Amino acid sequence: MMALRTLKLVQNIERASCLQRFPINISAKALTRNNHSSISAKINPEMSTESMKNMGSIRAFGAAPLDKIESLYQQCSSLLEQKHSLDSSRMTHEIPRMIDEWTKLWGKDSNSNSIKSRKHFISEEEENMLRKGVKIVDRLAHLLLDAKEANAGSTRDRTNYDSTLNLALSFWAKSPPSKINGPRAQKLMDRMEAAGLLSKSNDKRWPEKIQITYGAMIQAHCITIDDRNEDQNGAMKALELLDKMEANNMHPPLRIYNSCIHGFAVRGMIDEAEKLFKRLEMLSEVNTDLRPDVLTCSTVLNAYLKYRGKVQGKPLEKRADDLLNRMMRRYEGTGDVQYRPNQYTFGTVISMFGKSKTATGAEDADRILQMFIGLYEKEKQSVKKDEEKFSLEPGTGHFVSVLLAYQKRRLNVSSAVQRMEELLLQMETLHGTGNDKIQPNYQCFVIYIDALAKSGLPEKAEQVLSRIESSFVKEESFDLNNYGYNLVVDAWARSRKPGREKKARAVIDRMEKLAAETGNKSILPDKLTYTCLINAITGDRQKGYEDRCAEILSMMEAGNDRINPDLITYNSVVKAYSGARRPAEAEKFLRKMEDAGLSPNFLCYNNVLNAYGKSQGKDSAQKALQILESIESRGMELPAVSYAICIDALGRSEDPGRVRRAEELFERCILRLNKSQSHANEFSGPIFNALQSVYIRSDEPNKAQKSLGVIKMMEEHGLRPALSSYNSVLSSCSRLPPNTNDKLSRNAIEIAAKVVEYLRSDDSDLNPDSQSYNSLLWVCNCILDENERRQTVHAVFQMCCNDGLLNSRFLASLKQVARDQFFKLVGRQGGHVHVSDLDPSWSQNTDVY
């Protein structure tokens, strides 16, 4: 449970840092009709949940009061209602004025006849008003075109139609994404074209105006939410317009290419984004104004980041790395800041390496981070802090991505933990030299604590708590919570060190004391804290541990909602009693769970089944079967492992009919799995291995043949038998009952020989281990001919030594099976013989014990 909570926490941190990397006006998730995930303000205090919900939209009308917006909306509505009573000249005067009023509320771009893009967040009320405003501006634009048609031929018409209509198009280009942005803008543009407003003229500003028109149209298509039912793809429609501009020598500027690449990027269409990027690079050889800049490259990187499909060829993180290096070389060659990677560029590549599944993903993410910091330190005096496009200042989020990458490592964990400590120290150093955007925050320490917990270093994880307290407890603006403390309690629970119960309790006492001193209730232990404590007590296994777990549960039941036990807490107590071989008490707490209104899952039931199965009581197997049948009668689908537990329980029982009953239960399980929807493909090894265990413990004279038959059944169900399955066959061969006839004994010997021969052959990807040879050695007891038996024992010994698998267990078995051969085989005269006394090569591939 702790791991799940930690995973959710660090995913939230990563998601927050990722969203801050590249300032785009629209949401990639919106275009695929997914909702934004909210991010807790505790995880990222600078970004509220409501703000994150609206990420990707634009802020409507600057800071204009909503009542002023509503007033203008009513004026426009009134004009539209009077359209049949007003003459065309009046409309050509009023409509441009009203569209201009909307533009003033929004904010006009000083560099073009367009409206500003807003990167601020908007409320739901503002967004609804914005959508209404965009639609009414669109109706006004069409009405203006109607008036133009009515004024056709008039020499007195001096209306600047193209500028006004371009503003109307801009509204569709920069409004919140929807299914209608592109289609409605295209309809307006088609009418403008039919009215001759897009025809080439002698006006010196015509190239600029046509670029504004097509640029707005392309952007409107790019932010359109695609309707798959109508096979609509806004990015492809935008590309068609770009092709048209090129074909008609309209000289599209770089920003229009960037818009098209962005349209492909947010849809995860990496092949199309790459093709357009390469096309742009070819064009830039002739026209240097089209040389891809930092926004172009960052947009392609964003496409790589958001792609979720299968990748052909070079991994996306490697492509991103190559592109970043090309940007660096271009910047170093030209010195032009347009080509210098910014903080979003570096952040995207860091995130991609951090999320990659390659063995060096964390190191590569770290390498990019250090490259970023090196560039910033070199050029921080020239960084244009007022221009977000060129921002180059590293922040805590970049370090968080690298820390997360190391935290997810499963190999070389100790070196990863050491590097995480170094990164935290680097953050503190950079902060001390004046970088206010870099400082280890609570999330950084939580990630580090989690890595320490997974590395089996609870003492060091507890030391980090002291660093957290010294850094954050006195900060009034920071609300410390129990995340880090819960991780430390869980670290002690998962450790194998003695005294973990005492250590876990000490952390909880620390939480309660600090909460009392600061008045911060969010530090207090919760149900997760106490569940981890129960796990620590269970792991410590001190006398009476299961009853102490039950006492904590009773305390939680009597407490408030914060500590009321949940399904996982009850299951932890059930597991404690199961481990203590007290099945009746385990079942009692299972019933308490049901009485509390909770629905036990198969893990809860398996703990009770396991308790009965391993208790070896007189009726234990029967009790386990009764619980299994009770679950089945309620229609609950159980996995194969639940049946495996009951089959194993039957094998341990003294029931004379245990083999038959186990086989019947096995067949029932196979039948249910074949019919099941959720477990249709769950023909896992445990159910077959459990049946083999029944045969091993039984007095069946043909147990070897039956155990080999299980191997064949596994293969029929598409499973590849593991070495343990073949070892079970060998164990069955070595444990024949005394009354086994010669024919069955000879058959068992042949089966054992064939199994080992197969494992040693090139046809198998498995190899025998020490247990395999130990079982084969005991099979030699079934050989009646003395000379044959001695020769076979010698052969088995030689094979075991040649494979370097001789251990103490095999040596002890050899002494029992071949007393008269023992000293001769091991090359000793007598006395006590230990594996360490023999040729080291004989045991080089196994644990000698």
C-alpha positions in Angstrom: 0.0 0.0 0.0 2.8 2.3 0.8 4.4 1.7 -2.6 1.1 2.5 -4.2 0.8 5.8 -2.3 4.4 6.7 -3.1 3.8 5.9 -6.8 0.8 8.2 -6.9 2.7 10.9 -5.2 5.8 10.8 -7.4 3.6 10.5 -10.6 1.9 13.7 -9.5 5.2 15.4 -9.1 6.4 14.2 -12.5 3.2 15.2 -14.2 3.4 18.7 -12.7 7.0 19.2 -13.7 6.2 17.9 -17.2 3.4 20.3 -17.8 5.6 23.3 -17.0 8.2 22.4 -19.6 6.8 23.9 -22.8 4.3 26.8 -23.0 1.7 25.7 -25.5 -1.7 27.3 -26.0 -3.7 24.1 -26.3 -3.8 20.8 -24.5 -2.7 17.6 -26.1 -5.1 15.7 -24.0 -7.9 17.9 -25.0 -7.3 16.9 -28.7 -7.6 13.3 -27.8 -10.7 13.9 -25.7 -9.1 13.0 -22.4 -9.6 15.0 -19.2 -6.8 16.7 -17.4 -5.5 15.1 -14.3 -5.7 17.4 -11.3 -2.6 17.9 -9.2 -2.8 18.4 -5.5 -1.7 21.8 -4.3 0.4 20.0 -1.7 2.4 18.5 -4.5 2.9 21.7 -6.3 2.0 24.7 -4.2 2.3 27.1 -7.1 -0.3 25.4 -9.1 -3.8 24.9 -7.7 -6.1 22.0 -8.7 -8.4 24.4 -10.6 -5.5 25.9 -12.4 -4.3 22.5 -13.6 -7.8 21.6 -14.7 -7.7 24.6 -17.1 -4.1 24.0 -18.3 -3.9 24.6 -22.0 -6.7 27.1 -22.3 -6.3 30.8 -22.7 -7.5 33.6 -20.6 -10.4 35.5 -22.1 -10.6 39.3 -22.3 -7.6 40.1 -20.1 -8.9 41.4 -16.9 -12.2 42.7 -18.2 -15.1 42.5 -15.8 -17.7 39.8 -16.7 -20.5 42.4 -16.6 -18.8 44.5 -19.3 -18.4 41.3 -21.4 -22.1 40.5 -20.9 -23.1 44.0 -21.9 -21.2 43.8 -25.2 -22.7 40.4 -25.8 -26.2 41.8 -25.4 -25.4 44.7 -27.8 -24.2 42.2 -30.5 -27.3 40.0 -30.0 -29.5 43.0 -30.4 -27.8 44.0 -33.7 -28.2 40.4 -35.0 -31.9 40.5 -34.2 -32.3 43.8 -36.1 -30.3 42.6 -39.2 -33.3 42.6 -41.5 -34.3 46.1 -40.5 -30.8 47.7 -40.8 -29.4 48.8 -44.1 -26.0 47.4 -45.3 -24.1 50.6 -44.8 -25.2 50.8 -41.1 -24.1 47.2 -40.6 -20.7 47.8 -42.3 -20.2 50.5 -39.8 -21.5 48.8 -36.6 -20.1 45.3 -37.1 -16.4 46.3 -37.4 -16.9 48.5 -34.4 -18.3 45.7 -32.3 -15.7 43.2 -33.4 -13.1 45.8 -32.5 -14.7 46.1 -29.0 -14.4 42.4 -28.5 -10.8 42.7 -29.6 -10.1 45.4 -27.0 -11.5 43.2 -24.3 -9.3 40.4 -25.4 -6.2 42.4 -26.2 -4.7 43.0 -29.6 -1.3 41.8 -30.7 0.8 44.9 -31.4 2.9 43.0 -34.0 0.0 41.9 -36.2 -3.6 42.4 -37.1 -4.6 39.6 -34.7 -5.5 39.0 -31.1 -3.1 37.9 -28.4 -2.6 34.4 -27.3 -3.3 34.1 -23.6 -1.3 31.6 -21.5 -3.0 32.5 -18.2 -5.7 30.3 -16.6 -9.4 30.9 -17.0 -12.3 30.0 -14.8 -15.2 27.9 -16.1 -17.5 31.0 -16.1 -14.9 32.9 -18.3 -14.5 30.0 -20.6 -18.3 29.8 -21.2 -18.5 33.5 -21.9 -15.5 33.2 -24.2 -17.2 30.4 -26.2 -20.3 32.6 -26.5 -18.3 35.5 -27.6 -16.4 33.6 -30.3 -19.6 32.3 -31.8 -21.3 35.8 -31.8 -18.1 37.3 -33.4 -18.4 34.6 -36.1 -22.1 35.5 -36.7 -21.1 39.2 -37.0 -18.4 38.3 -39.5 -20.8 36.4 -41.7 -23.3 39.3 -41.4 -20.5 41.7 -42.5 -19.9 39.6 -45.6 -23.7 39.7 -46.3 -23.5 43.5 -46.1 -20.4 43.5 -48.5 -22.4 41.5 -51.0 -25.3 44.0 -50.7 -22.8 46.9 -51.2 -21.2 45.3 -54.2 -20.3 48.0 -56.7 -20.7 50.8 -54.3 -17.9 53.4 -54.5 -18.7 54.8 -51.0 -17.9 51.5 -49.2 -14.6 52.2 -47.4 -14.9 49.3 -44.9 -11.6 47.5 -44.2 -13.1 44.1 -44.6 -10.0 41.9 -44.6 -8.6 43.3 -41.3 -11.9 42.9 -39.5 -12.5 39.4 -40.9 -9.0 38.4 -40.0 -9.7 39.4 -36.4 -12.8 37.2 -36.5 -10.6 34.3 -37.8 -8.2 34.9 -35.0 -10.9 34.3 -32.4 -11.3 30.8 -33.7 -7.6 30.3 -33.8 -7.1 31.3 -30.2 -10.3 30.2 -28.4 -10.5 27.0 -26.3 -10.2 23.8 -28.4 -13.4 22.3 -29.7 -14.7 20.3 -32.6 -15.9 23.4 -34.4 -12.8 25.6 -34.4 -11.5 24.5 -37.7 -14.8 23.9 -39.6 -16.3 27.2 -38.6 -13.1 29.1 -39.4 -12.9 27.3 -42.7 -16.4 28.3 -43.6 -15.6 32.0 -42.9 -12.4 31.8 -44.9 -14.2 30.2 -47.9 -16.7 33.1 -47.9 -13.8 35.6 -47.7 -12.2 33.8 -50.7 -15.5 33.8 -52.7 -15.8 37.6 -52.0 -12.4 38.2 -53.5 -10.8 39.3 -50.2 -8.0 36.8 -50.6 -7.1 37.6 -54.2 -3.7 38.9 -54.9 -3.6 42.7 -55.0 -1.2 45.6 -55.4 -1.6 46.5 -51.8 1.9 46.5 -50.2 0.4 44.8 -47.1 -1.2 42.0 -49.1 1.5 39.4 -48.3 1.3 40.2 -44.6 -2.5 40.1 -44.6 -2.7 36.8 -46.4 -0.2 35.3 -44.0 -2.3 36.4 -41.1 -5.4 34.9 -42.7 -3.8 31.6 -43.5 -1.9 31.6 -40.2 -5.1 32.0 -38.2 -6.9 29.3 -40.3 -4.0 26.8 -39.9 -3.9 27.4 -36.1 -7.7 27.0 -35.9 -7.4 23.6 -37.6 -4.5 22.6 -35.3 -6.5 23.2 -32.1 -9.6 21.5 -33.4 -10.6 18.4 -31.4 -10.7 15.7 -34.0 -13.9 13.8 -34.6 -13.0 10.2 -35.4 -16.5 9.4 -36.5 -16.1 11.9 -39.3 -12.5 11.0 -40.0 -11.5 14.6 -39.3 -7.9 15.5 -38.6 -7.2 19.1 -38.0 -3.4 18.8 -38.4 -3.7 17.3 -41.9 -6.1 20.0 -42.9 -3.6 22.6 -41.7 -0.9 20.9 -43.7 -3.1 21.2 -46.9 -3.4 24.9 -46.3 0.4 25.2 -45.8 1.0 23.3 -49.1 -1.4 25.7 -50.8 0.5 28.7 -49.5 3.8 27.3 -50.8 2.3 26.4 -54.2 0.9 30.0 -54.6 4.1 31.7 -53.5 2.5 33.1 -50.4 5.8 32.6 -48.5 4.6 31.2 -45.2 6.7 32.4 -42.3 8.4 30.2 -39.7 5.6 30.7 -37.2 3.1 29.0 -39.6 5.4 25.9 -40.0 5.7 25.8 -36.2 1.9 25.8 -35.9 1.6 22.9 -38.2 4.3 20.9 -36.5 2.6 21.7 -33.2 -0.7 20.3 -34.6 1.0 17.0 -35.3 2.9 17.0 -32.0 -0.2 17.3 -29.7 -1.8 14.4 -31.7 1.3 12.2 -31.2 1.8 12.1 -35.0 5.6 11.9 -34.8 6.2 10.7 -38.4 4.3 13.7 -39.8 6.0 16.1 -37.4 9.5 14.8 -38.4 8.7 15.0 -42.1 7.6 18.6 -41.9 10.6 19.4 -39.7 13.0 17.9 -42.3 11.1 19.8 -45.1 11.6 23.0 -43.2 15.3 22.3 -42.8 15.6 21.8 -46.6 13.8 25.1 -47.2 16.1 26.9 -44.7 19.1 26.1 -47.0 17.6 28.6 -49.5 15.8 30.9 -47.1 17.6 31.4 -43.7 14.5 33.0 -42.3 13.0 29.5 -42.2 15.8 27.9 -40.2 14.1 26.0 -37.4 14.4 27.9 -34.1 14.1 26.8 -30.5 10.2 26.7 -30.7 10.3 24.5 -33.7 12.7 22.0 -32.1 10.8 22.1 -28.8 7.6 21.3 -30.6 9.1 18.2 -32.3 10.5 17.2 -28.9 7.0 17.6 -27.5 5.7 15.2 -30.2 8.2 12.6 -29.0 7.2 13.1 -25.4 3.5 12.7 -26.0 3.7 9.7 -28.3 2.4 6.5 -26.8 2.4 4.0 -29.7 5.1 1.5 -30.8 8.2 3.1 -32.2 10.1 1.8 -35.2 13.8 2.4 -35.5 15.7 4.6 -33.1 14.1 5.1 -29.7 12.4 8.5 -29.3 14.6 9.5 -26.4 17.7 9.0 -28.6 16.1 11.0 -31.4 15.4 13.8 -28.9 19.0 13.7 -27.7 20.2 14.0 -31.3 17.9 16.9 -32.0 19.1 18.7 -28.8 22.8 18.2 -29.8 22.0 19.7 -33.3 20.4 22.7 -31.6 23.5 23.1 -29.5 25.9 22.9 -32.5 23.8 25.4 -34.4 23.7 27.8 -31.5 27.5 27.5 -31.0 28.0 28.0 -34.7 25.8 31.1 -35.0 25.6 32.6 -31.6 22.0 33.4 -32.3 19.7 33.0 -29.3 16.9 31.9 -31.6 18.6 28.5 -31.8 19.7 28.1 -28.1 17.8 25.3 -26.3 15.7 26.7 -23.5 14.5 25.3 -20.2 11.5 23.6 -21.8 13.7 21.9 -24.4 16.1 20.5 -21.8 13.1 19.6 -19.5 11.5 17.6 -22.3 14.6 15.6 -23.1 15.3 15.0 -19.4 11.8 13.7 -18.9 12.0 11.4 -21.9 15.2 9.8 -20.6 13.8 9.6 -17.1 10.7 7.7 -18.3 12.6 5.4 -20.7 13.0 1.7 -19.8 16.6 1.6 -20.9 19.3 0.6 -18.4 21.0 4.0 -18.7 17.9 6.2 -18.7 18.6 7.8 -15.3 22.3 8.5 -16.2 21.2 10.0 -19.6 18.7 12.3 -17.9 21.4 13.3 -15.4 23.8 14.0 -18.3 21.3 16.3 -20.0 20.6 18.1 -16.7 24.3 18.8 -16.2 24.6 20.0 -19.8 21.7 22.4 -19.1 23.2 23.7 -15.9 26.6 24.1 -17.6 25.0 26.2 -20.4 23.1 28.3 -17.9 26.1 29.0 -15.7 28.1 30.0 -18.8 25.4 32.4 -20.2 23.2 33.4 -17.3 24.3 37.0 -17.6 22.8 37.2 -21.2 19.6 35.3 -20.5 16.6 37.3 -21.4 14.5 36.8 -18.4 11.6 38.8 -19.8 11.2 36.5 -22.8 9.8 33.1 -21.9 10.7 31.8 -25.3 14.4 32.1 -24.5 14.3 31.3 -20.8 17.2 29.2 -19.7 17.0 29.0 -15.9 16.9 25.4 -14.5 14.4 24.8 -11.8 13.5 22.2 -9.1 11.2 20.4 -11.6 14.2 19.4 -13.8 16.0 17.9 -10.8 12.7 16.1 -9.8 12.6 14.3 -13.1 16.2 13.0 -12.7 15.5 12.0 -9.1 12.4 10.1 -10.2 14.5 8.3 -12.9 17.0 7.1 -10.2 14.2 6.3 -7.8 12.7 3.8 -10.3 16.0 1.9 -10.8 15.9 -1.8 -10.1 19.6 -2.5 -10.7 22.6 -0.8 -9.1 20.2 0.7 -6.5 23.0 1.6 -4.1 24.8 3.8 -6.7 21.5 5.4 -7.7 20.9 6.3 -4.0 24.3 7.8 -3.8 23.8 9.9 -6.9 20.4 11.1 -5.6 22.2 12.4 -2.5 24.7 14.2 -4.7 21.9 15.8 -6.7 20.2 17.1 -3.5 23.5 18.7 -2.4 24.0 20.2 -5.9 20.5 21.8 -5.6 21.4 23.3 -2.2 24.7 24.6 -3.6 23.0 26.2 -6.6 20.3 27.8 -4.4 23.0 29.2 -2.2 24.7 30.9 -5.2 21.5 32.8 -6.0 19.3 30.5 -8.1 15.9 31.0 -6.4 14.2 28.4 -8.7 16.4 25.5 -7.5 15.9 24.3 -3.9 15.2 20.8 -2.6 11.6 20.8 -1.7 9.5 18.3 0.2 8.8 16.2 -2.9 12.6 15.8 -3.6 13.1 14.4 -0.1 10.1 12.1 -0.4 11.5 10.6 -3.6 14.9 10.2 -1.9 13.3 8.5 1.1 11.4 6.1 -1.1 14.6 5.1 -2.8 16.3 4.5 0.5 13.4 2.4 1.7 13.7 0.2 -1.4 17.4 -0.1 -0.9 16.9 -1.5 2.6 18.3 1.6 4.3 15.7 2.6 6.9 18.2 4.3 9.2 19.3 6.6 6.5 15.7 7.3 5.5 15.0 8.3 9.0 18.0 10.7 9.0 16.4 12.4 5.9 13.4 13.1 8.1 15.6 15.2 10.3 16.7 17.2 7.3 13.1 17.7 6.3 12.2 19.0 9.8 15.1 21.4 9.9 14.3 22.7 6.5 10.5 23.0 6.5 9.0 22.9 10.0 9.8 26.6 10.7 8.5 27.8 7.3 5.0 29.1 7.9 4.2 28.9 4.2 5.0 25.2 4.0 2.5 22.7 5.4 4.5 19.6 6.3 2.5 16.4 6.0 3.0 12.7 6.9 4.1 11.4 3.4 7.7 11.2 4.3 7.1 9.7 7.8 4.8 7.0 6.3 7.6 6.1 3.9 10.1 5.7 6.8 7.6 3.5 8.8 7.1 1.4 5.6 10.9 1.2 5.2 11.2 -0.3 8.6 8.3 -2.7 7.9 10.0 -3.9 4.7 13.5 -4.2 6.2 14.7 -7.5 7.5 16.4 -6.0 10.5 15.5 -7.1 14.0 13.7 -4.6 16.2 11.7 -3.1 13.3 8.6 -2.9 15.4 10.3 -0.7 18.0 11.8 1.5 15.2 8.4 2.0 13.5 6.7 2.9 16.8 9.5 5.5 17.4 8.7 7.2 14.1 5.0 7.3 15.0 5.8 8.8 18.4 7.9 11.4 16.6 5.0 12.3 14.3 2.6 12.7 17.2 5.1 14.9 19.1 5.8 17.2 16.1 2.1 17.5 15.4 1.5 18.6 19.0 4.3 21.1 18.9 3.4 22.7 15.6 -0.4 22.3 15.7 -0.1 20.7 12.2 -2.6 17.9 12.2 -1.6 16.7 8.7 1.6 15.3 10.3 -0.5 12.9 12.5 -0.5 9.2 11.8 -3.3 8.0 9.5 -4.6 4.6 8.5 -1.7 4.1 6.2 0.8 4.8 9.0 -0.8 2.2 11.3 -1.1 -0.4 8.5 2.6 0.0 7.9 3.1 -0.5 11.7 1.1 -3.7 11.6 3.3 -4.9 8.7 6.4 -4.0 10.7 5.1 -6.0 13.7 4.3 -9.0 11.5 7.7 -8.9 9.9 9.5 -8.7 13.3 7.6 -11.9 14.5 8.2 -11.4 18.2 6.1 -13.5 20.5 2.5 -12.5 20.5 2.9 -10.3 17.4 -0.4 -11.3 15.9 -2.3 -10.2 19.0 -0.5 -6.8 19.0 -1.6 -6.3 15.4 -5.2 -7.0 16.5 -4.9 -4.4 19.3 -3.8 -1.7 16.8 -6.8 -2.7 14.6 -9.1 -2.3 17.6 -7.7 1.2 18.3 -8.2 2.2 14.7 -11.8 1.0 14.7 -12.5 3.2 17.8 -10.9 6.2 16.2 -11.9 8.9 13.7 -12.2 8.7 9.9 -8.5 9.5 9.5 -7.5 6.2 11.1 -10.5 4.0 10.5 -9.2 0.7 9.0 -9.7 -0.1 5.4 -9.5 -3.4 3.5 -5.7 -3.4 3.4 -5.5 -2.9 7.2 -7.8 -5.8 7.9 -6.0 -8.0 5.4 -2.7 -7.2 7.2 -4.1 -8.5 10.4 -5.5 -11.6 8.7 -2.1 -12.1 7.2 -0.5 -11.8 10.7 -2.7 -14.6 12.1 -2.2 -16.7 9.0 1.6 -16.4 9.4 1.2 -17.4 13.1 -0.7 -20.6 12.0 -3.9 -19.5 13.7 -6.4 -20.0 10.9 -9.5 -19.7 13.1 -8.5 -16.2 14.3 -7.6 -15.3 10.7 -11.1 -16.3 9.6 -12.6 -14.3 12.5 -11.0 -11.1 11.3 -12.1 -11.9 7.7 -15.7 -12.0 9.0 -15.1 -8.7 11.0 -14.0 -7.2 7.7 -17.3 -8.2 6.1 -19.3 -6.9 9.1 -17.6 -3.5 8.7 -19.1 -3.3 5.2 -15.9 -4.1 3.3 -15.8 -6.7 0.5 -12.7 -8.9 0.9 -10.8 -9.5 -2.3 -9.1 -12.8 -3.3 -5.9 -11.7 -1.4 -7.8 -11.7 1.9 -9.4 -15.1 1.2 -6.0 -16.5 0.1 -4.5 -15.5 3.5 -7.2 -17.4 5.3 -6.9 -20.4 2.9 -3.1 -20.3 3.4 -3.5 -20.3 7.2 -5.6 -23.5 7.1 -3.5 -25.1 4.4 -0.3 -24.8 6.4 -1.6 -25.3 9.9 -1.7 -29.1 9.4 -4.7 -29.4 11.8 -6.9 -32.4 11.5 -9.6 -30.7 9.6 -7.6 -27.9 8.1 -7.9 -29.0 4.5 -11.6 -29.5 4.8 -12.0 -26.0 6.3 -10.1 -24.5 3.4 -12.3 -26.3 0.9 -15.4 -25.1 2.7 -14.2 -21.5 2.4 -13.4 -22.0 -1.2 -16.8 -23.4 -2.0 -18.5 -20.6 -0.1 -16.7 -18.0 -2.2 -17.6 -19.9 -5.4 -21.3 -20.0 -4.4 -21.3 -16.2 -4.2 -20.1 -16.0 -7.8 -16.8 -14.5 -7.0 -14.1 -15.4 -9.6 -10.9 -16.6 -7.9 -7.5 -16.8 -9.5 -5.7 -20.1 -9.9 -3.5 -19.5 -6.9 -6.5 -19.8 -4.6 -7.2 -23.3 -5.9 -3.5 -24.1 -5.7 -3.5 -23.3 -1.9 -6.4 -25.7 -1.4 -4.8 -28.4 -3.5 -1.6 -28.1 -1.5 -3.6 -28.2 1.7 -5.1 -31.6 0.6 -1.6 -32.8 -0.2 -0.5 -32.0 3.4 -3.6 -33.7 5.0 -4.0 -37.3 6.1 -7.1 -37.8 4.1 -6.8 -41.2 2.5 -8.6 -39.9 -0.6 -6.5 -36.7 -0.9 -5.0 -37.5 -4.3 -8.4 -38.1 -5.9 -9.9 -35.0 -4.3 -6.9 -32.9 -5.3 -7.3 -34.1 -8.9 -11.0 -33.3 -8.9 -10.3 -29.8 -7.5 -7.6 -29.3 -10.2 -10.1 -30.3 -12.9 -12.7 -27.9 -11.4 -10.2 -25.1 -11.4 -9.2 -25.7 -15.1 -12.9 -25.8 -16.0 -13.6 -22.5 -14.2 -10.6 -20.8 -15.7 -11.7 -21.9 -19.2 -15.1 -20.3 -18.7 -13.9 -17.2 -16.8 -13.6 -13.8 -18.4 -11.2 -12.1 -16.1 -8.9 -15.2 -15.5 -9.3 -16.8 -19.0 -5.5 -16.7 -19.6 -4.4 -17.3 -16.0 -3.0 -20.8 -16.4 -0.1 -20.0 -14.2 2.5 -22.5 -12.8 1.3 -22.6 -9.1 -1.9 -24.6 -9.9 0.2 -27.3 -11.7 3.0 -27.2 -9.2 0.5 -27.7 -6.3 -0.8 -30.9 -8.0 2.8 -32.2 -8.4 3.3 -31.5 -4.7 0.3 -33.7 -3.9 1.9 -36.5 -6.0 5.3 -36.1 -4.3 3.8 -36.5 -0.8 1.4 -39.3 -1.8 1.9 -43.1 -1.6 0.8 -43.5 -5.2 3.1 -46.1 -6.9 2.7 -44.4 -10.3 3.4 -40.9 -8.9 6.3 -40.4 -11.3 4.2 -40.9 -14.4 1.5 -38.6 -13.0 3.9 -35.9 -12.2 5.4 -36.1 -15.7 1.8 -35.9 -17.0 1.4 -32.5 -15.3 4.4 -31.2 -17.4 2.5 -32.3 -20.5 -0.7 -30.6 -19.4 1.2 -27.3 -18.8 2.5 -27.4 -22.3 -1.0 -28.1 -23.7 -2.2 -24.9 -21.9 0.6 -22.9 -23.5 2.9 -22.7 -20.4 6.6 -23.2 -20.4 7.4 -25.4 -17.4 10.0 -23.9 -15.1 12.9 -25.8 -13.6 10.9 -26.3 -10.4 8.3 -28.3 -12.4 11.0 -30.7 -13.7 12.5 -30.9 -10.2 9.1 -32.0 -8.9 9.1 -34.9 -11.4 12.5 -35.9 -10.2 11.3 -35.7 -6.5 8.4 -37.9 -7.4 10.8 -40.4 -9.0 13.0 -40.4 -5.9 10.2 -40.9 -3.3 8.5 -44.1 -4.5 6.6 -46.0 -1.8 8.3 -49.3 -0.5 5.7 -51.5 -2.2 6.3 -50.2 -5.7 6.8 -53.1 -8.1 9.9 -53.5 -10.3 8.2 -52.3 -13.5 7.1 -49.0 -12.0 10.5 -48.5 -10.3 12.3 -49.1 -13.6 9.8 -46.7 -15.3 10.6 -44.0 -12.6 14.3 -44.4 -13.2 13.9 -44.0 -17.0 11.7 -40.9 -16.4 14.3 -39.3 -14.2 17.1 -40.1 -16.6 15.2 -38.6 -19.5 14.3 -35.4 -17.5 18.0 -34.8 -16.7 19.1 -35.6 -20.2 16.6 -33.1 -21.5 17.7 -30.4 -19.1 21.3 -30.9 -20.1 20.5 -30.9 -23.8 20.7 -28.0 -26.3 16.9 -28.3 -26.8 16.3 -26.9 -23.3 16.9 -23.3 -22.2 17.0 -24.6 -18.6 19.8 -26.3 -16.8 19.8 -28.7 -13.9 20.6 -27.2 -10.4 21.8 -28.8 -7.2 18.3 -29.9 -6.3 18.0 -31.7 -9.7 21.1 -33.8 -9.0 20.2 -34.4 -5.4 16.8 -35.9 -6.4 18.5 -38.0 -9.2 21.0 -39.3 -6.6 18.1 -40.6 -4.5 16.6 -42.2 -7.6 19.6 -44.5 -7.6 18.2 -46.3 -4.6 15.5 -47.7 -6.9 18.2 -49.6 -9.0 18.3 -53.2 -7.8 21.5 -54.3 -9.6 24.4 -53.4 -7.3 27.0 -52.7 -10.1 24.5 -50.7 -12.1 23.6 -48.6 -9.0 27.3 -47.9 -8.2 28.0 -46.9 -11.8 24.9 -44.6 -11.9 25.9 -43.0 -8.5 29.4 -42.3 -9.9 27.9 -40.8 -13.1 25.5 -38.5 -11.2 28.4 -37.4 -8.9 30.6 -36.6 -11.9 27.8 -34.6 -13.7 27.1 -32.6 -10.5 30.8 -31.8 -10.0 31.4 -30.9 -13.7 28.5 -28.4 -13.5 29.9 -26.9 -10.4 26.7 -27.6 -8.4 28.0 -29.7 -5.5 26.7 -28.4 -2.1 26.3 -29.6 1.4 22.9 -31.1 0.8 24.1 -33.2 -2.1 27.2 -34.3 -0.1 25.0 -35.4 2.8 22.7 -37.3 0.4 25.7 -39.0 -1.3 26.9 -40.2 2.1 23.6 -41.9 2.8 22.9 -43.3 -0.7 26.5 -44.6 -1.3 28.2 -45.2 2.0 30.7 -47.7 0.5 31.6 -45.3 -2.3 31.6 -42.0 -0.5 35.3 -41.5 0.4 36.5 -42.9 -2.8 34.3 -40.5 -4.8 35.3 -37.4 -2.9 39.0 -38.4 -2.7 39.3 -38.5 1.0 40.5 -41.2 3.4 37.9 -40.7 6.1 36.7 -38.3 8.8 34.3 -35.4 8.4 34.2 -34.0 4.8 32.9 -30.5 4.1 32.4 -29.0 0.6 35.1 -26.4 1.4 37.6 -29.3 1.7 37.0 -30.4 -1.9 37.9 -29.0 -5.3 36.5 -25.5 -5.5 35.4 -26.0 -9.1 33.0 -28.6 -8.0 30.9 -26.0 -6.2 31.6 -22.9 -8.1 28.1 -22.4 -9.5 26.1 -22.8 -6.3 25.7 -21.8 -2.6 27.8 -24.5 -0.8 25.1 -24.7 1.9 
